[in-house]
Amino acid sequence: MDSSDGLVSKELPKSPRSPRSPKSPGSPRVHGKYNNKQSSSHDRQPRSPKDGRPKKGGSGGKGTWGGLLDTDDKNILDPHDPNYDSSEEVEHSNEKKMTGDLEVYKKKATIIVEEYFATDDVVETINELRELGKPQYNYYFVKKLVSMSMDRHDKEKEMAAVLLSALYADTFEPAQVHKGFAKLVESADDLIVDIPDTVDVLALFLARAVVDDILPPAFLKKQMAYVPKDSKGAEVLKKAEKSYLAAPMHAEIIERRWGGSKNVTVDDMKIRINNLLKEYVASGDKKEAFRCIKDLKVPFFNHEIVKRALIMAMERHQAEEALLDLLKEAAEEGFINSSQMSKGFGRLIDTVDDLSLDIPNARGILQRLMSKAASEGWLCVSSLKSLSVEPVKKTLDDGTTRSFKIKAQSTIQEYFLSGDISEVNSCLEQENTSCCGELNAIFVKRLITLAMDRKNREKEMASVLLSSLCFPADDVVNGFVMLIESADDTALDNPVVVEDLAMFLARSVVDEVLAPQQLEEIGTQCFRPDSLGNKVLQMAKSLLKARLAGERILRCWGGPGSSRPGWAVEDVKDKIGKLLEEYDSGGDIREACRCMKELGMPFFHHEVVKKSLVTIMEKKNERLWGLLKECFESGLITMNQMAKGFGRVAECLDDLALDVPDARKQFAYYVEKAKSAGWLDSSFCFNKVEHPVENGTS
């Protein structure tokens, strides 16, 4: 090399060709400071006949890096490329691997679905899916399961719905289930090519998923934004929301559409729930309780579990902690969702006044349970109706009260002449259309006040009427409180007011118009120790504690509304027995009802119910059942007396079983039959522990 010419010439190494590299000159030259001179002896002339310049397309010439837009995947990434990025190669590899994994999952999912339809084995199917792994592809299984069942019979559709319910939350994440249904909606236009009724069937699957609490109701509206308005997917969403979920009793209809739960009635479900809770209280086994809840397969009816568990907790104080713990864990584990939990509490709030008849201070107990549940975080109180410790009382104007008192007095006086209880009921319905508790209390006070000024006949009639009116116990309590508060004034005209009021109080307890605990409630009304009110309470308690108190108090005013000596309880039982025996042997039903009315003891009709049931079970002859039906429908036997009669039979089942081995089984059958006929409340349970009250009727 000649250095005198000022040129430096050096051969540069050729770069490898790369499709991702920019083009570069084939033979670079380095110029010296004298740009008008070149070293001819060192010029490198190409010895190849080919032109080394780039092609017309701008790339691919000899010694070039290739074109900017050349993206042929067949070319291998070159680590020596200045633009080489190692992450690109990893991503490319992962993408191919994921595609391969999904294809494998699809094939196995199809096989699992086919096997499930053949075996109907939910547990085995769940195990296979867990072994399969790949939870990120579970949405495809949802789509495949539903789409395959859509082209089959109702049996497979029901099986698919049951499997989805079993998989949800435990095996499949909710997001995967939601994604699977979203994919189904999006593919509705494709599905309809092979399945003409796609819109109807897929809409029903969506509705069933909402009913089973697999999809939230908001899913339908949310998904509407992701499908074209004129697509089949939009039709599916609209049909699910407006045709299926908007229909009355939609949950039960949807559950039974494909044959699911077709042999299970609401009453059957209530019995199963009741038995479930009883077994849990006895054993304390939560896992078994949760298994039973899941086996019910009626997540839309779980509010009944909440309601019955709360009632049982209120009735059995010793079981309260265990039952609340069950509800708490059921909420935390997802067995009962927040909507069903709130609905259960809400239903109880609606019926708390009726519940107060059987459970004193039911309102206060429920308030305490709600506070505890809210503090532990498994109940949203803001979604419930407000529950005040005391019900809101309507204020009455003086004119209304004065008018009612005048009409009540007239009605009572007519009753003392005619003895027609139904007429009194009719008058009360007309004058107290809103069933105002304050007016009921006024009527109680007026009835007893007028009776105390008369003979034993009217006093007996007043007690009979009081037990027949079925006023709420709180209203009767308030009526007695008003009577006791005015006892000092009444004593000016009636020197034996203490004895009379004490007997009326005791008689109300014997007739089960009041519970014994409510005497204590009356005693808390701030009566002075030396007041007449306190003396009335003490005397009433003494009367109830006496030996054979029930029979004596029933006979205190001469029995059934007359001035003659009253019948003994055994005499009444004997008359009822003969009456039933005569009817059972072929007597006339109208004559039997007339004889019952002539007894004049509607508060003792539970004895008719008891004796009829015992006779039916002993003779296995349901003729007397027809008599009970007629008595109930005509109002001769009230629901309260019916429940007392059934309750008394329940108490003596063990003794009855000595003569009738299948007595318990028969009784359970008749209890359910009575419930379905409306004679008994659905909450009636013959295993329920009753508080014994001595009333001379046991």
Secondary structure, DSSP 4 states (H G I P E B T S, - for coil): --STT-----PPPPPPP-TTSPP--SS-----S-TT---GGG-----SSS--SPPTTS---TT----TT---TTSPPPTTSTT--HHHHHHHHHHHHHHHHHHHHHHHHHHHHHHHHHH--HHHHHHHHHHH--GGGHHHHHHHHHHHHHTS-HHHHHHHHHHHHHHBTTTB-HHHHHHHHHHHHHTHHHHHHH-TTHHHHHHHHHHHHHHTTSS-THHHHHHHTTS-TTSHHHHHHHHIIIIITTSTTHHHHHHHTTTTTTT--HHHHHHHHHHHHHHHHHH--HHHHHHHHHHH--GGGHHHHHHHHHHHHHH-GGGHHHHHHHHHHHHHHTSS-HHHHHHHHHHHHHTHHHHTTTSTTHHHHHHHHHHHHHHTTS--GGGSPP--SSPPPPP--HHHHHHHHHHHHHHHHHHHHH--HHHHHHHHHHH-TT--HHHHHHHHHHHHHHHHTS-HHHHHHHHHHHHHH---HHHHHHHHHHHHHTHHHHTTT-TTHHHHHHHHHHHHHHTTSS-THHHHHHHTTT--TTSHHHHHHHHHHHHHHSTTHHHHHHTTT-SSSSSSPPPPHHHHHHHHHHHHHHHHTT--HHHHHHHHHHHT-GGGTHHHHHHHHHHHHHHT-THHHHHHHHHHHTTSS-HHHHHHHHHHHHHTHHHHHHH-TTHHHHHHHHHHHHHHHTSS-TT--TTSPPPP---S--
